[in-house]
């Protein structure tokens, strides 16, 4: 587990090679085809170094839920265990981890009409106003959800309006079959937030050099996305970086934050800064979730690598004894 750009994927590949493991992606962006560079999806070369599962399951216009992930991941893990291999879960999507390891509640499923209504309200009132409304009915959820996290605000209010029960109440009463395996939870993160911020910036610049904007142009050209009335409402395009790139390419009608008159170079700088800031906000939310994982052991794969390797070796040895 860990925030974005903390080195999870690279370390998972190393563990898979060292212990004969297979990797199960726990990332809500990697399930979508076409989201490669901007989602830091393992390359073909990296995927050839160790078997990977739950990557490229859906087209970017298709839905995919945490409940579906739990079923797919359980099936993948069962297959890995049957082959005598070690399942290695790697990713930063907390809801996916919780769905798999603890089970989900039977809360109402997504309702397209309700989501459309909430999106329309957000366009008129702003997501900050909807977040304030959530704080009145479910202060517990509002304290966990950032005022700019449109997807989670929408889901929390959707559940409340459909059922009359808060999403926090539903989550407290989660039901489901827990994973019947011994689990070692490793939270990979640098010791200082500034270090992670520097890694995020360096990785985003590398993504731009690798052709990230061309990747987004290819997505925009897909008929299903080109014809979609509000493509940025799709879960796939809510992924950090993709939304900002899409808005940048929407000129001459860009996002309000980009409507000032400035040169092309300044516009590109503004896009880069917005994308990096959004990624930092994602990392902040991931840190908040990780702090709630009380049984997770924290390491930095760079500065505490020896201790991290020892923790894994001890767990593997005890599990196989």
JOHU-V90020 format. One record per residue. N is the residue number from 1. RES is the residue in one letter. PHI is phi in degrees with one decimal (* if undefined). Layout:
<<N,RES,PHI> <N,RES,PHI>>
This chain:
<<1,X,*> <2,X,154.2> <3,X,-69.9> <4,X,-58.9> <5,X,68.9> <6,X,-95.4> <7,X,97.5> <8,X,-63.5> <9,X,-63.8> <10,X,-62.7> <11,X,-70.6> <12,X,-61.2> <13,X,-64.1> <14,X,-60.8> <15,X,-64.5> <16,X,-61.6> <17,X,-70.6> <18,X,-73.5> <19,X,-114.5> <20,X,68.3> <21,X,-109.0> <22,X,-129.3> <23,X,-98.3> <24,X,-108.0> <25,X,-69.7> <26,X,-117.7> <27,X,-141.5> <28,X,-73.0> <29,X,-89.4> <30,X,-72.5> <31,X,-71.9> <32,X,-99.8> <33,X,-68.9> <34,X,90.8> <35,X,-95.8> <36,X,-112.7> <37,X,-64.6> <38,X,-68.5> <39,X,-94.8> <40,X,53.9> <41,X,-65.8> <42,X,-53.2> <43,X,-70.6> <44,X,-59.2> <45,X,-64.4> <46,X,-67.3> <47,X,-67.6> <48,X,-75.2> <49,X,-76.6> <50,X,-159.6> <51,X,-62.0> <52,X,-119.6> <53,X,-127.6> <54,X,65.1> <55,X,-117.1> <56,X,61.4> <57,X,-89.7> <58,X,-135.1> <59,X,-78.8> <60,X,-65.2> <61,X,-97.0> <62,X,-98.1> <63,X,-77.9> <64,X,-156.9> <65,X,-110.2> <66,X,-63.4> <67,X,-65.0> <68,X,-64.4> <69,X,-59.2> <70,X,-59.0> <71,X,-67.3> <72,X,-65.3> <73,X,-67.9> <74,X,-62.2> <75,X,-64.3> <76,X,-64.2> <77,X,-65.2> <78,X,-57.8> <79,X,-66.8> <80,X,-62.9> <81,X,-63.0> <82,X,-62.2> <83,X,-84.7> <84,X,75.5> <85,X,-105.0> <86,X,-97.6> <87,X,-75.1> <88,X,-122.3> <89,X,-89.5> <90,X,-141.0> <91,X,167.0> <92,X,-126.2> <93,X,-92.2> <94,X,-59.7> <95,X,-63.2> <96,X,-66.0> <97,X,-59.0> <98,X,-64.7> <99,X,-60.3> <100,X,-78.0> <101,X,-83.6> <102,X,-121.4> <103,X,91.3> <104,X,-114.1> <105,X,-78.1> <106,X,-90.4> <107,X,-67.9> <108,X,-55.9> <109,X,-74.7> <110,X,-59.1> <111,X,-121.7> <112,X,-62.3> <113,X,-65.5> <114,X,-66.4> <115,X,-65.5> <116,X,-64.7> <117,X,-64.9> <118,X,-67.0> <119,X,-63.7> <120,X,-64.8> <121,X,-61.7> <122,X,-63.7> <123,X,-65.1> <124,X,-84.3> <125,X,-102.3> <126,X,94.2> <127,X,-67.2> <128,X,-63.5> <129,X,-67.8> <130,X,-69.1> <131,X,-64.4> <132,X,-64.0> <133,X,-64.0> <134,X,-61.8> <135,X,-61.9> <136,X,-74.4> <137,X,-92.5> <138,X,-145.3> <139,X,-58.8> <140,X,-63.4> <141,X,-67.9> <142,X,-62.2> <143,X,-70.8> <144,X,-89.8> <145,X,-102.9> <146,X,-70.2> <147,X,-64.8> <148,X,-103.2> <149,X,-86.4> <150,X,-58.6> <151,X,-61.7> <152,X,-76.5> <153,X,-61.7> <154,X,-59.9> <155,X,-65.5> <156,X,-63.1> <157,X,-71.5> <158,X,-59.4> <159,X,-61.5> <160,X,-62.6> <161,X,-72.2> <162,X,-78.0> <163,X,-114.4> <164,X,76.9> <165,X,-120.1> <166,X,-74.1> <167,X,-65.7> <168,X,-64.3> <169,X,-65.9> <170,X,-60.2> <171,X,-68.2> <172,X,-66.2> <173,X,-108.0> <174,X,-63.1> <175,X,-130.2> <176,X,157.4> <177,X,-82.1> <178,X,-71.3> <179,X,-67.5> <180,X,-84.0> <181,X,-136.5> <182,X,-69.7> <183,X,-126.9> <184,X,-106.3> <185,X,-93.9> <186,X,-113.3> <187,X,-98.4> <188,X,-96.3> <189,X,-161.7> <190,X,-69.9> <191,X,-68.0> <192,X,-126.8> <193,X,-61.6> <194,X,-61.8> <195,X,-65.2> <196,X,-64.0> <197,X,-59.4> <198,X,-65.2> <199,X,-66.2> <200,X,-60.7> <201,X,-63.9> <202,X,-63.4> <203,X,-69.4> <204,X,-66.5> <205,X,-62.0> <206,X,-65.4> <207,X,-63.0> <208,X,-62.2> <209,X,-64.5> <210,X,-81.3> <211,X,103.3> <212,X,-58.2> <213,X,-64.9> <214,X,-65.0> <215,X,-61.6> <216,X,-68.3> <217,X,-60.6> <218,X,-65.9> <219,X,-64.0> <220,X,-62.8> <221,X,-82.4> <222,X,-63.6> <223,X,-54.9> <224,X,-65.4> <225,X,-83.8> <226,X,-61.3> <227,X,-88.1> <228,X,-69.8> <229,X,-64.4> <230,X,-140.8> <231,X,-60.5> <232,X,-73.2> <233,X,-85.8> <234,X,-72.6> <235,X,-53.7> <236,X,-60.7> <237,X,-87.5> <238,X,-83.6> <239,X,-59.4> <240,X,-59.5> <241,X,94.0> <242,X,-68.5> <243,X,-60.7> <244,X,-65.4> <245,X,-67.4> <246,X,-61.4> <247,X,-66.0> <248,X,-61.6> <249,X,-80.5> <250,X,-78.6> <251,X,-51.8> <252,X,-89.2> <253,X,-120.4> <254,X,-77.3> <255,X,-56.5> <256,X,-51.0> <257,X,-67.4> <258,X,-111.2> <259,X,-82.5> <260,X,-62.9> <261,X,-84.3> <262,X,-151.5> <263,X,-70.2> <264,X,-58.9> <265,X,-62.0> <266,X,-67.4> <267,X,-64.7> <268,X,-63.7> <269,X,-63.1> <270,X,-62.0> <271,X,-60.9> <272,X,-59.5> <273,X,-64.7> <274,X,-67.1> <275,X,-66.6> <276,X,-65.8> <277,X,-62.7> <278,X,-64.4> <279,X,-67.7> <280,X,-64.9> <281,X,-65.0> <282,X,-60.1> <283,X,-60.5> <284,X,-62.1> <285,X,-65.6> <286,X,-66.2> <287,X,-60.2> <288,X,-60.0> <289,X,-64.9> <290,X,-62.4> <291,X,-64.2> <292,X,-83.4> <293,X,-86.6> <294,X,-66.2> <295,X,-95.7> <296,X,-84.9> <297,X,-105.2> <298,X,-94.5> <299,X,-146.4> <300,X,-108.0> <301,X,-64.0> <302,X,-98.8> <303,X,-87.9> <304,X,-123.7> <305,X,-63.1> <306,X,-61.3> <307,X,-66.2> <308,X,-62.9> <309,X,-60.4> <310,X,-66.9> <311,X,-63.5> <312,X,-66.7> <313,X,-61.3> <314,X,-64.3> <315,X,-66.3> <316,X,-62.1> <317,X,-63.1> <318,X,-68.6> <319,X,-71.6> <320,X,-94.5> <321,X,-69.8>>
